Amino acid sequence: MTTEQKRYDFNRVIDRHGSGCTKFDELKSFFGKEDLTPMWIADMDFPVCPEITEALQRRIAHPIYGYSLPDEGYWESITAWLRRRHDWEVARNEITFVPGVVKGIAFAINFFTKRGDKVLIQPPVYHPFKRVIEGNGRIVVTAPLSFSEEDHTFSMDLEGLEEIIARERPRMMILCNPHNPIGLQWDRETLGAIGSICRRYGVVVISDEIHGDLVLYGKPHYPFAACGEDAEAVAVTFGAPSKTFNIPGLVSSWCVVKNPELREPFFEWLEANEFNATTFVSTIGAEAAYNNGEPWLAEAVAYVEDNIRFTREFLASRLPQIKMVEPEASFLIWMDFRDLGLTHDELVDLVTNRARLALNDGEMFGPEGVGFMRVNIATPRCCLQAALECLERAINDK
């Protein structure tokens, strides 16, 4: 994409302080200090696609904010997006609204399992999975990902996964597809194998696909439920425009269940409790994003890809002690600090107190994450460069 073709400015530095922004305004609560460069919570520092803002402004200009329902255009915007972008056919009756993916996962845990049931996760993985399982009285079972020091990447041990499922008999598995924090997009064969294993043992699979629209370098995203009959039979899929278009504050997510034996009772329960009730802000923003946001998304992904290249080259030339797992999706980089030879507490001190960076401590994703940090690079290039230079100085001065 040439400079002349670009319509959006991702180099613009926006002051987010005082806007109720978690990434900035909660630094003291989470890190004990405010003067840090925030590269932790997973939203972007880029201005939102203007077509989304314009759609919201048109509705906000109306003087009455009464009870509202989305029209069919909202649902069509999602199903058309899934068809166009991921070659996944979803019927209107197979999709419903949920007010956030983690909330949706909590709903599914409470509906499909009972207290004391086991739920399987694959650490190092998005930390709210463990919290929502244990907070609802369920038991966490882990099937850790395998790490290759030679290739410096992670993979899924399918034989080991089946052994754990056969032994522990979890009622549910939470699949992160693409995987957060590592940024892996699982291939179709792996996802199909998971579907076959889980159907064999009667395991419902919650597939968190919130990063699915952010697969990098032109590679495809594979919706879990589209990877074979077995996967479709056990899948409860959650997605959202929130990461894709930097609108998590609108709290607009969706749930797709293809299997009517799972879908009908679950959707009826959501409806009876009004857990799937929409707001006009969430649905108008999502519809505008899905219908008009593709040019913005193309430029945002290209900018993120350039930031990944910049980070890779910076580490290789100036901080070779730090390695990164090459992401296949999203704007998060899983960085390996273990060659520094620091304890966990020493690493946290180096990053937070000396480099003055707010990063996600790898240990929060499971003990397999010790020595790693999750870094959000969806920020203007000048801010990314300044942050990496702060890290360089802190390491060289230690």
BELJO-V315043 format. One record per pair of residues at least 24 apart in sequence whose C-alpha atoms are under 10 Angstrom apart, sorted by the first residue. I is the first residue (numbers start at 1). J is the second residue. Records with the same first field share a line. If there is no record, write none. Layout:
BEGIN
I = J + J
END
This chain:
BEGIN
1 = 298 + 299 + 302
5 = 299
6 = 295 + 296 + 298 + 299
7 = 295 + 296 + 299
8 = 46 + 47 + 48 + 49 + 50 + 295 + 296 + 297 + 299 + 300
9 = 46 + 47 + 296 + 299 + 300 + 303 + 380
10 = 44 + 45 + 46 + 47 + 48 + 299 + 300 + 303 + 304 + 378 + 379 + 380 + 381
11 = 45 + 46 + 47 + 303 + 379 + 380 + 381 + 382 + 383
12 = 45 + 46 + 47 + 379 + 380 + 381 + 382
13 = 45 + 46 + 47 + 379 + 380 + 381 + 382 + 383
14 = 45 + 46 + 47 + 379 + 380
15 = 45
16 = 45
21 = 249
23 = 358
24 = 358
27 = 358
30 = 358
31 = 352 + 353 + 357 + 358 + 359
32 = 352 + 353
33 = 352 + 353 + 356 + 358
34 = 356 + 358
35 = 352 + 353 + 356 + 357 + 358
36 = 351 + 352 + 353 + 355 + 356 + 357 + 358 + 359 + 387
37 = 352 + 355 + 356 + 357 + 358 + 359 + 383 + 384 + 386 + 387 + 390
38 = 356 + 357 + 358 + 359 + 360 + 375 + 376 + 379 + 387
39 = 332 + 357 + 358 + 359 + 360 + 374 + 375 + 376 + 377 + 378 + 379 + 383 + 384 + 387
40 = 332 + 357 + 358 + 359 + 360 + 361 + 373 + 374 + 375 + 376 + 377
41 = 332 + 358 + 359 + 360 + 374 + 375 + 376
42 = 181 + 243 + 246 + 248 + 330 + 331 + 332 + 360 + 374 + 375 + 376 + 377 + 378
43 = 242 + 243 + 244 + 245 + 246 + 247 + 248 + 249 + 331 + 332 + 376 + 377 + 378 + 379
44 = 243 + 244 + 245 + 246 + 247 + 248 + 300 + 304 + 331 + 376 + 377 + 378 + 379 + 380
45 = 246 + 376 + 377 + 378 + 379 + 380 + 383
46 = 245 + 246 + 300 + 378 + 379 + 380
47 = 245 + 246 + 247
48 = 245 + 246 + 247 + 289 + 293 + 296
49 = 245 + 246 + 247 + 288 + 289 + 292 + 293 + 294 + 295 + 296 + 297 + 300
50 = 288 + 289 + 292 + 293 + 296
51 = 285 + 288 + 289 + 291 + 292 + 293 + 296
52 = 245 + 247 + 284 + 285 + 286 + 287 + 288 + 289 + 290 + 291 + 292 + 293
53 = 284 + 285 + 288 + 289
54 = 285 + 288
55 = 281 + 284 + 285 + 286 + 287 + 288 + 289
56 = 280 + 281 + 282 + 283 + 284 + 285 + 288
57 = 281
58 = 284
59 = 280 + 281 + 284
60 = 280 + 281
65 = 279 + 280 + 281
66 = 279 + 280
67 = 278 + 279 + 280
68 = 277 + 278 + 279 + 280 + 281 + 283
69 = 277 + 278 + 279 + 280 + 283
70 = 278 + 279 + 280 + 282 + 283 + 284 + 287
71 = 283 + 284
73 = 283 + 284 + 287 + 291
74 = 283 + 284 + 285 + 286 + 287 + 288 + 290 + 291
75 = 254 + 283 + 286 + 287
76 = 287 + 290 + 291
77 = 286 + 287 + 288 + 289 + 290 + 291 + 292
78 = 240 + 241 + 254 + 286 + 287 + 289 + 290 + 291
79 = 256 + 290
80 = 290 + 291
81 = 213 + 290 + 291 + 294
82 = 213 + 223 + 290
85 = 212 + 213 + 220 + 221 + 294
86 = 212 + 213 + 220 + 221 + 222 + 223 + 226
87 = 220 + 221 + 222 + 223 + 226
88 = 222 + 223 + 225 + 226 + 227
89 = 226 + 258
90 = 226 + 256 + 257 + 258
91 = 256 + 257 + 258
92 = 256
93 = 256 + 257 + 258 + 260 + 263 + 264 + 267
94 = 255 + 256 + 257 + 258 + 259 + 260 + 263 + 264 + 267
95 = 237 + 238 + 254 + 255 + 256 + 257 + 258 + 263 + 267
96 = 238 + 253 + 254 + 255 + 256 + 257 + 263 + 267 + 270 + 271 + 276 + 277 + 278
97 = 238 + 239 + 240 + 252 + 253 + 254 + 255 + 256 + 267 + 270 + 271 + 275 + 276 + 277 + 278 + 279 + 282 + 283
98 = 238 + 239 + 240 + 251 + 252 + 253 + 254 + 255 + 270 + 274 + 275 + 276 + 277 + 278
99 = 240 + 250 + 251 + 252 + 253 + 254 + 255 + 275 + 276 + 277 + 278 + 279 + 282
100 = 210 + 238 + 239 + 240 + 242 + 248 + 249 + 250 + 251 + 252 + 253 + 254 + 255
101 = 208 + 209 + 210 + 237 + 238 + 239 + 240 + 242 + 251 + 252 + 253 + 254 + 255
102 = 128 + 129 + 132 + 208 + 238 + 253
103 = 132 + 253 + 275
104 = 206 + 208 + 236 + 237 + 238 + 239 + 253 + 254 + 255 + 270 + 275 + 276
105 = 129 + 132 + 133 + 174 + 206 + 207 + 208 + 236 + 237 + 238 + 255
106 = 131 + 132 + 133 + 135 + 136
107 = 132 + 266 + 269 + 270 + 275
108 = 172 + 204 + 205 + 206 + 236 + 266 + 270
109 = 133 + 136 + 137 + 138 + 171 + 172 + 173 + 174 + 204 + 206
110 = 136 + 137 + 138
111 = 265 + 266 + 269 + 270
112 = 171 + 172 + 203 + 204 + 262 + 265 + 266
113 = 138 + 170 + 171 + 172 + 204
114 = 138 + 171
115 = 139
116 = 140
117 = 141 + 169 + 170 + 171 + 172
118 = 142 + 165 + 168 + 169 + 170 + 171 + 172 + 173
119 = 165 + 168 + 169 + 170 + 171 + 172 + 173 + 174 + 203 + 204 + 205
120 = 144 + 161 + 164 + 165 + 168 + 169 + 170 + 171 + 172 + 173 + 174 + 175 + 203 + 205
121 = 145 + 172 + 173 + 174 + 175 + 176
122 = 146 + 156 + 161 + 173 + 174 + 175 + 176 + 179 + 365 + 366
123 = 176 + 179 + 180 + 181 + 364 + 365 + 366 + 367 + 368 + 369
124 = 154 + 179 + 180 + 181 + 182 + 362 + 363 + 364 + 365 + 366 + 367 + 368 + 369 + 370 + 372
125 = 174 + 175 + 176 + 179 + 180 + 181 + 182 + 362 + 364 + 365 + 366 + 368 + 369
126 = 176 + 179 + 180 + 181 + 182 + 364 + 365 + 366
127 = 180 + 181 + 362 + 363 + 364 + 365 + 366
128 = 364 + 365
129 = 174 + 175 + 176 + 365
130 = 174 + 364 + 365 + 366
133 = 174
138 = 171
139 = 170
140 = 170 + 173
141 = 165 + 168 + 169 + 170 + 172 + 173
142 = 168 + 173 + 366
143 = 173
144 = 366 + 367 + 368
145 = 368
146 = 368
147 = 368
151 = 325
152 = 323 + 324 + 325 + 326 + 336
153 = 182 + 184 + 324 + 325 + 326 + 327 + 334
154 = 182 + 183 + 184 + 325
155 = 184 + 186 + 190
156 = 186 + 190 + 194
157 = 190
158 = 190 + 191 + 193 + 194 + 197
159 = 197
161 = 194 + 197 + 198
162 = 193 + 194 + 196 + 197 + 198 + 200 + 201
163 = 197
165 = 197 + 198 + 201 + 202 + 203
166 = 197 + 198 + 200 + 201
169 = 201 + 202 + 203
170 = 198 + 201 + 202 + 203 + 204
171 = 198 + 201 + 202 + 203 + 204 + 205
172 = 198 + 202 + 203 + 204 + 205 + 206 + 234
173 = 198 + 203 + 204 + 205 + 206 + 207 + 234 + 235
174 = 204 + 205 + 206 + 207 + 208 + 236 + 237
175 = 205 + 206 + 207 + 208 + 209 + 224 + 235 + 237
176 = 206 + 207 + 208 + 209 + 210 + 211 + 212 + 224
177 = 206 + 207 + 208 + 209 + 210 + 211 + 212 + 221 + 222 + 223 + 224 + 237 + 329
178 = 207 + 208 + 209 + 210 + 211 + 212 + 213 + 214 + 215 + 221 + 222 + 223 + 224 + 327 + 328 + 329 + 330
179 = 208 + 209 + 210 + 211 + 212 + 327 + 328 + 329 + 330
180 = 208 + 209 + 210 + 211 + 327 + 329 + 330 + 332 + 333 + 334 + 365 + 374
181 = 327 + 330 + 331 + 332 + 333 + 334 + 335 + 360 + 362 + 365 + 369 + 373 + 374 + 375 + 376
182 = 324 + 325 + 326 + 327 + 328 + 329 + 330 + 332 + 333 + 334 + 335 + 374
183 = 211 + 214 + 215 + 216 + 325 + 326 + 327 + 328 + 329 + 330 + 331 + 332 + 333 + 334
184 = 215 + 325 + 326 + 327 + 328 + 329 + 330
185 = 209 + 211 + 212 + 214 + 215 + 216 + 219 + 220 + 221 + 222 + 327 + 328 + 329 + 330
186 = 221 + 222 + 223 + 224 + 328
187 = 220 + 221 + 222 + 223 + 224 + 227
188 = 220 + 221 + 222 + 223 + 224 + 226 + 227 + 228
189 = 222 + 227 + 228
190 = 224 + 227
191 = 222 + 223 + 224 + 225 + 226 + 227 + 228 + 230 + 231
192 = 224 + 225 + 226 + 227 + 228 + 229 + 230 + 231 + 232
193 = 227 + 228 + 230 + 231
194 = 224 + 227 + 230 + 231 + 234
195 = 224 + 225 + 227 + 228 + 229 + 230 + 231 + 232 + 233 + 234 + 235
196 = 228 + 229 + 230 + 231 + 232 + 233 + 234
197 = 230 + 231
198 = 230 + 231 + 233 + 234 + 235
199 = 229 + 230 + 231 + 232 + 233 + 234 + 235
200 = 230 + 234
202 = 234
203 = 234 + 235
204 = 231 + 233 + 234 + 235 + 236 + 262
205 = 231 + 232 + 233 + 234 + 235 + 236 + 237
206 = 234 + 235 + 236 + 237 + 238 + 255 + 257
207 = 234 + 235 + 236 + 237 + 238 + 239 + 255 + 256
208 = 236 + 237 + 238 + 239 + 240 + 255
209 = 237 + 238 + 239 + 240
210 = 237 + 238 + 239 + 240 + 241 + 242 + 243 + 244 + 253 + 254 + 330
211 = 239 + 240 + 241 + 242 + 243 + 244 + 329 + 330 + 331
212 = 239 + 240 + 241 + 243 + 244 + 329 + 330
213 = 239 + 240 + 241 + 243 + 244 + 245 + 297 + 301 + 329 + 330
214 = 243 + 244 + 245 + 297 + 298 + 300 + 301 + 304 + 328 + 329 + 330 + 331
215 = 301 + 327 + 328 + 329 + 330 + 331
216 = 301 + 302 + 304 + 305 + 327 + 328 + 329 + 330 + 331
217 = 301 + 302 + 305 + 328 + 329
218 = 301 + 302 + 328
219 = 328 + 329
220 = 328 + 329
221 = 328 + 329
225 = 256 + 257 + 258 + 259
226 = 258
229 = 259
231 = 258 + 259
232 = 257 + 258 + 259
233 = 257 + 258 + 259 + 260 + 261 + 262
234 = 258 + 259 + 261 + 262
235 = 259 + 262 + 263
236 = 262 + 263 + 266
240 = 286
241 = 282 + 285 + 286 + 287 + 289 + 290
242 = 282 + 285 + 286 + 289
243 = 330 + 331
244 = 289 + 290 + 293 + 294 + 297 + 300 + 301 + 330
245 = 285 + 286 + 289 + 290 + 293 + 294 + 296 + 297 + 300
246 = 289 + 297 + 378
247 = 282 + 285 + 286 + 289
248 = 282
249 = 281 + 282
250 = 279 + 280 + 281 + 282 + 283 + 284 + 285 + 286
251 = 278 + 279 + 281 + 282 + 283 + 285 + 286
252 = 278 + 279 + 280 + 281 + 282 + 283 + 284 + 285 + 286 + 287
253 = 278 + 282 + 283 + 286
300 = 331 + 378
301 = 329 + 330 + 331 + 378
303 = 331 + 378 + 379 + 380 + 381
304 = 329 + 330 + 331 + 332 + 377 + 378 + 379 + 380 + 381
305 = 329 + 330 + 331 + 377 + 378
306 = 381
307 = 331 + 377 + 378 + 379 + 380 + 381 + 384 + 385
308 = 332 + 333 + 377 + 378
310 = 381 + 384 + 385
311 = 377 + 381 + 384 + 385 + 388
314 = 385 + 388 + 389 + 392
315 = 388 + 392
318 = 388 + 389 + 392
319 = 388 + 389 + 391 + 392 + 395 + 396
321 = 395
322 = 372
323 = 372
324 = 372 + 373 + 374 + 375
330 = 376 + 377 + 378
331 = 375 + 376 + 377 + 378 + 379
332 = 374 + 375 + 376 + 377 + 378
333 = 373 + 374 + 375 + 376 + 377
334 = 360 + 362 + 369 + 372 + 373 + 374 + 375 + 376
335 = 362 + 369 + 371 + 372 + 373 + 374 + 375
336 = 362 + 369 + 370 + 371 + 372 + 373 + 374
337 = 362 + 370 + 371 + 372 + 373
338 = 370 + 371 + 372
339 = 371
340 = 371 + 395
341 = 371
342 = 371
343 = 370 + 371
344 = 370 + 371 + 372
345 = 371
347 = 371 + 372 + 373
348 = 373
350 = 391 + 394 + 395 + 398
351 = 390 + 391 + 394 + 395
352 = 391
353 = 394
354 = 390 + 391 + 393 + 394 + 395 + 397 + 398
355 = 387 + 388 + 389 + 390 + 391 + 392 + 393 + 394 + 395
356 = 387 + 390 + 391 + 394
357 = 387 + 388 + 390 + 391
358 = 387
END
